[in-house]
Amino acid sequence: MCLAVPGRVLDIEERDGTRMANVDFGGVVKEVCLEYLPDLKVGEYAIVHVGFALQRLDEESAKQTLELFASLGLLQEEFGDPWELAAEVGETLPAAGEEARK
């Protein structure tokens, strides 16, 4: 599953002409592109999907959503180690250039 997850902007920098940020998703920090929200500031929250900040979100809504996702196990599913998750369901993940086996 691929969710749009709220996260808090920790820092912002420009890299090769692109505005990028480190964003905290309830303890998991990922790099996110801010090009769709050029006025987003450090400390603000945004909904992020596939590495792009798509919409500003107020802090209370962001925290409620993160708590709900965490209680449902969706944050682990979204950000967890794919090899750890595969082992839990008995799958073997492929090495580079191979197909997955069950």
C-alpha positions in Angstrom: 0.0 0.0 0.0 1.2 3.5 -0.7 -0.2 6.1 1.6 -0.2 9.9 1.7 1.3 10.5 5.1 1.6 13.7 7.1 5.0 14.8 8.2 6.8 17.8 9.9 9.5 19.6 8.0 12.7 19.5 9.9 15.0 21.4 7.5 15.0 22.7 4.0 17.8 23.0 1.4 18.1 23.6 -2.3 19.8 20.8 -4.1 20.5 21.1 -7.8 17.8 23.8 -8.1 15.2 21.7 -6.3 13.8 22.5 -2.9 14.2 19.5 -0.6 13.5 18.8 3.0 14.0 16.2 5.7 10.6 15.4 7.0 9.7 13.6 10.2 6.8 11.0 9.9 6.3 10.2 13.6 9.9 9.2 14.2 10.9 8.1 10.6 12.8 10.8 8.7 12.7 10.8 4.9 13.9 13.2 2.2 11.0 15.0 0.5 10.7 17.3 -2.5 8.9 20.6 -1.8 8.5 21.9 -5.3 4.7 21.6 -5.2 4.6 23.7 -1.9 7.3 26.4 -2.5 6.3 28.4 0.6 6.3 25.5 3.1 8.5 26.4 6.1 10.5 24.5 8.7 8.1 23.3 11.5 5.1 23.1 9.2 3.3 19.9 8.3 2.5 18.6 4.9 0.8 15.5 3.4 3.5 13.6 1.5 3.0 11.0 -1.2 5.8 9.1 -3.0 8.4 11.6 -1.8 6.5 14.8 -2.8 4.9 17.2 -0.3 1.4 17.8 -1.8 -0.6 19.8 0.7 -0.1 21.8 3.9 -1.8 20.4 6.9 -2.4 21.9 10.4 -0.5 20.3 13.3 -3.5 18.9 15.1 -4.8 17.1 12.0 -1.3 15.8 11.2 -0.8 14.4 14.8 -4.2 12.8 14.8 -3.6 11.1 11.5 -0.1 9.9 12.5 -1.5 8.4 15.7 -4.3 6.7 13.8 -1.9 5.3 11.2 0.5 4.1 13.9 -2.3 2.4 15.8 -3.4 0.5 12.6 0.2 -0.5 11.9 0.2 1.5 8.7 3.4 3.5 9.5 5.4 0.3 9.9 3.8 -1.1 6.7 4.7 2.2 4.8 8.2 2.8 6.2 9.3 -0.5 7.7 12.2 -2.5 6.4 10.9 -4.4 3.3 13.1 -7.4 4.0 11.8 -7.7 7.6 8.2 -7.4 6.4 8.8 -10.0 3.7 10.2 -12.4 6.3 7.1 -12.0 8.4 4.9 -13.2 5.5 7.3 -15.8 4.3 8.4 -14.2 1.1 11.9 -14.0 -0.3 12.8 -10.7 -1.8 14.8 -10.7 -5.0 18.4 -9.7 -5.3 19.0 -7.1 -8.0 17.8 -8.4 -11.4 15.8 -11.4 -9.9 12.1 -12.0 -9.5 10.4 -12.4 -6.1 9.7 -15.9 -4.9 7.0 -17.2 -2.4 
